[in-house]
Amino acid sequence: AQFVESGGGLVQPGGSLRLSCAVSGTDFSVYTWAWYRQVPGKERELVASITSGGSTNYEGFVKGRSIISRDNSKTTVYLQMNSLEPEDTAVYYCNSPWDDGNACFTSWGRGTQVTVST
């Protein structure tokens, strides 16, 4: 699979961003998709996931502030992020998660940088 993430940027605390991930090279509709993020010097961590049926799950640090969605016709996954905090600063990636949260595909996109700062 190939991933192209976009939508990141510089935003003030309390602001919002909508991230997009265009997926190609695989049967998009049958997979669970997830957003991950990584801060330099730390491991990549799972942020949110959405199943093929549309069920969603969020890690505690974004719960209530983010909404993950998918458009099978566009083979695209989205992450609407609200009430952004400086701690949300990271590079955001998408992939398909195994049950343990680890990524299914070994390939990653370039990610999209989110910076939350005054």
Residue frames relative to the residue before (quaternion, step in Angstrom):
aa qw qx qy qz dx dy dz
A 1.0000 0.0000 0.0000 0.0000 0.00 0.00 0.00
Q 0.2030 -0.7491 0.6167 0.1316 3.54 -1.27 0.53
F 0.1647 -0.7994 0.5767 0.0363 3.52 -1.06 0.88
V 0.0259 -0.7687 0.6388 0.0184 3.57 -1.04 0.82
E 0.1348 -0.8114 0.5681 0.0261 3.53 -0.38 1.32
S 0.0523 0.7921 -0.6058 0.0532 3.56 -1.12 0.68
G 0.6164 0.6012 -0.3937 0.3218 3.53 -1.32 0.09
G 0.5188 0.6441 -0.4196 0.3742 3.56 1.23 -0.12
G 0.1351 0.7921 -0.5904 0.0760 3.53 -1.31 0.03
L 0.5907 -0.5310 0.4613 0.3953 3.50 -1.37 -0.28
V 0.0640 0.7992 -0.5903 0.0933 3.55 -0.75 1.06
Q 0.4909 -0.6550 0.4848 0.3082 3.55 -1.11 0.61
P 0.6352 -0.5047 0.4010 0.4255 3.59 -1.16 0.40
G 0.7567 0.3214 -0.2735 0.4993 3.53 -0.92 0.97
G 0.5832 0.6094 -0.3585 0.4000 3.55 1.25 -0.24
S 0.3901 -0.7130 0.5428 0.2118 3.55 -1.38 -0.01
L 0.0325 -0.7580 0.6504 0.0366 3.51 -1.31 0.49
R 0.1893 -0.7440 0.6236 0.1474 3.53 -1.22 0.49
L 0.1908 -0.7932 0.5741 0.0691 3.53 -0.56 1.22
S 0.1347 -0.7740 0.6141 0.0748 3.56 -1.15 0.67
C 0.0686 -0.7712 0.6313 0.0448 3.54 -1.16 0.63
A 0.1802 -0.7758 0.5997 0.0770 3.55 -0.56 1.20
V 0.1427 -0.8073 0.5719 0.0285 3.53 -0.71 1.15
S 0.0346 0.7893 -0.6123 0.0294 3.57 -0.99 0.81
G 0.7339 0.4613 -0.3026 0.3962 3.53 -1.31 0.23
T 0.7603 0.2493 -0.1859 0.5703 3.57 1.19 0.28
D 0.5795 -0.5737 0.4416 0.3743 3.57 -1.29 0.28
F 0.2966 -0.8299 0.4454 0.1579 3.52 0.28 1.37
S 0.7019 0.5376 -0.2976 0.3603 3.57 0.71 -1.05
V 0.7022 0.4918 -0.2900 0.4254 3.63 1.02 -0.57
Y 0.6577 0.5465 -0.2996 0.4230 3.57 1.21 -0.35
T 0.4113 -0.5809 0.6285 0.3136 3.44 -1.44 0.33
W 0.1372 -0.7904 0.5937 0.0626 3.56 -1.01 0.85
A 0.0969 -0.8071 0.5824 0.0096 3.51 -1.13 0.69
W 0.3228 -0.6718 0.6255 0.2306 3.47 -1.40 0.34
Y 0.1125 -0.7538 0.6461 0.0397 3.49 -1.15 0.86
R 0.1029 -0.7811 0.6049 0.1162 3.54 -1.26 0.23
Q 0.1145 -0.7975 0.5911 0.0384 3.53 -1.21 0.58
V 0.1989 -0.7398 0.6357 0.0949 3.49 -1.05 0.94
P 0.5905 -0.5854 0.3994 0.3862 3.63 -0.92 0.74
G 0.8070 0.2531 -0.2088 0.4910 3.54 -0.88 0.98
K 0.7158 0.3720 -0.2467 0.5370 3.56 1.28 -0.05
E 0.5727 -0.5851 0.4405 0.3684 3.55 -1.24 0.40
R 0.5732 -0.5650 0.4662 0.3673 3.50 -1.26 0.50
E 0.1017 -0.8148 0.5694 0.0380 3.60 -0.91 0.85
L 0.5405 -0.6224 0.4754 0.3074 3.49 -1.21 0.69
V 0.2314 -0.7791 0.5712 0.1148 3.57 -1.00 0.87
A 0.7701 -0.1912 0.1954 0.5764 3.57 0.75 -1.09
S 0.1116 -0.7942 0.5938 0.0647 3.56 -1.20 0.49
I 0.1186 -0.7694 0.6235 0.0724 3.54 -1.28 0.44
T 0.3716 -0.7534 0.5030 0.2033 3.56 -0.78 1.05
S 0.6918 -0.4489 0.3508 0.4437 3.54 -1.31 0.09
G 0.6989 0.4614 -0.2637 0.4787 3.57 1.16 -0.57
G 0.6026 -0.6054 0.3381 0.3951 3.55 1.30 0.00
S 0.4606 0.6567 -0.4729 0.3647 3.60 1.20 0.14
T 0.2002 -0.8128 0.5428 0.0682 3.55 -0.93 0.92
N 0.0635 -0.7682 0.6356 0.0440 3.52 -1.26 0.48
Y 0.1237 -0.8082 0.5753 0.0232 3.53 -1.00 0.90
E 0.4469 -0.6345 0.5480 0.3121 3.53 -1.14 0.62
G 0.6751 -0.5581 0.3113 0.3685 3.52 -1.11 0.69
F 0.6781 0.5318 -0.3077 0.4033 3.56 0.96 -0.80
V 0.7446 0.3212 -0.2321 0.5371 3.64 1.22 -0.15
K 0.4374 0.7202 -0.4574 0.2842 3.56 1.24 -0.20
G 0.8005 0.2490 -0.2151 0.5010 3.53 -0.89 1.00
R 0.7281 0.3895 -0.2334 0.5134 3.57 1.27 -0.23
S 0.7754 0.2898 -0.1437 0.5423 3.58 1.21 -0.36
I 0.1389 -0.7621 0.6269 0.0838 3.52 -1.26 0.52
I 0.1758 -0.7649 0.6127 0.0933 3.56 -0.79 1.06
S 0.0377 0.7885 -0.6121 0.0475 3.55 -1.03 0.79
R 0.1989 -0.7761 0.5880 0.1116 3.55 -1.29 0.24
D 0.1504 -0.7447 0.6420 0.1031 3.53 -1.24 0.54
N 0.2935 -0.7952 0.5049 0.1633 3.56 -0.18 1.27
S 0.6304 0.5466 -0.3425 0.4319 3.60 1.05 -0.67
K 0.7393 0.3507 -0.2034 0.5377 3.57 1.18 -0.54
T 0.3064 -0.7722 0.4846 0.2737 3.58 1.34 -0.04
T 0.4897 0.6464 -0.4119 0.4156 3.53 0.94 1.00
V 0.2053 -0.7426 0.6289 0.1047 3.51 -1.15 0.83
Y 0.1695 -0.7964 0.5765 0.0681 3.57 -1.02 0.82
L 0.0719 -0.7522 0.6490 0.0885 3.51 -1.30 0.40
Q 0.1551 -0.7647 0.6223 0.0619 3.54 -0.52 1.23
M 0.0731 -0.8089 0.5832 -0.0111 3.55 -0.62 1.17
N 0.0550 -0.8026 0.5936 -0.0238 3.55 -0.73 1.13
S 0.8180 0.2241 -0.1715 0.5012 3.54 -1.30 0.29
L 0.0928 0.8494 -0.5132 0.0803 3.53 0.95 0.91
E 0.2099 -0.7681 0.6006 0.0722 3.50 -1.15 0.85
P 0.6441 -0.5213 0.3697 0.4204 3.62 -1.12 0.46
E 0.6250 0.5595 -0.3317 0.4317 3.59 1.12 -0.65
D 0.5974 0.5595 -0.3632 0.4451 3.59 1.24 -0.23
T 0.4463 0.6929 -0.4557 0.3363 3.59 1.25 -0.11
A 0.3344 0.7071 -0.5426 0.3062 3.55 -0.64 1.18
V 0.4530 -0.5870 0.5607 0.3685 3.52 -1.37 -0.06
Y 0.2175 -0.7981 0.5563 0.0789 3.54 -0.80 1.08
Y 0.0809 -0.7933 0.6032 -0.0192 3.53 -0.97 1.03
C 0.2193 -0.7418 0.6006 0.2025 3.55 -1.27 0.21
N 0.0866 0.7506 -0.6498 0.0828 3.51 -1.28 0.53
S 0.4825 -0.6214 0.5065 0.3528 3.56 -1.27 -0.11
P 0.2901 -0.8017 0.4972 0.1610 3.62 -0.67 0.99
W 0.4136 -0.6158 0.5972 0.3050 3.52 -1.27 0.54
D 0.7172 -0.4335 0.3119 0.4477 3.58 -1.26 0.07
D 0.6959 0.4589 -0.2816 0.4752 3.58 1.08 -0.62
G 0.6123 -0.5900 0.3338 0.4069 3.58 1.29 0.10
N 0.5436 0.6038 -0.4136 0.4110 3.56 1.20 -0.29
A 0.5634 -0.6379 0.4153 0.3213 3.54 -1.12 0.68
C 0.4740 -0.6857 0.4944 0.2466 3.49 -1.08 0.88
F 0.7633 0.3336 -0.1794 0.5233 3.56 0.84 -0.97
T 0.4342 -0.7118 0.4928 0.2489 3.54 -0.96 0.89
S 0.6439 0.4979 -0.3334 0.4757 3.57 1.17 -0.41
W 0.1230 -0.7745 0.6180 0.0555 3.53 -1.17 0.71
G 0.4842 -0.6279 0.5148 0.3261 3.51 -1.23 0.43
R 0.6722 -0.4794 0.3630 0.4320 3.57 -1.28 -0.15
G 0.4348 -0.7026 0.4590 0.3266 3.56 1.21 -0.33
T 0.2597 -0.7284 0.6042 0.1919 3.52 -1.35 0.11
Q 0.3908 -0.7543 0.4887 0.1987 3.54 -0.78 1.10
V 0.0856 -0.7548 0.6491 0.0396 3.55 -0.94 0.98
T 0.0044 -0.7878 0.6150 -0.0338 3.55 -0.77 1.07
V 0.0988 -0.7890 0.6063 0.0147 3.54 -0.70 1.15
S 0.2990 0.7517 -0.5181 0.2777 3.53 -0.35 1.25
T 0.4532 -0.6458 0.5338 0.3043 3.53 -1.26 0.46
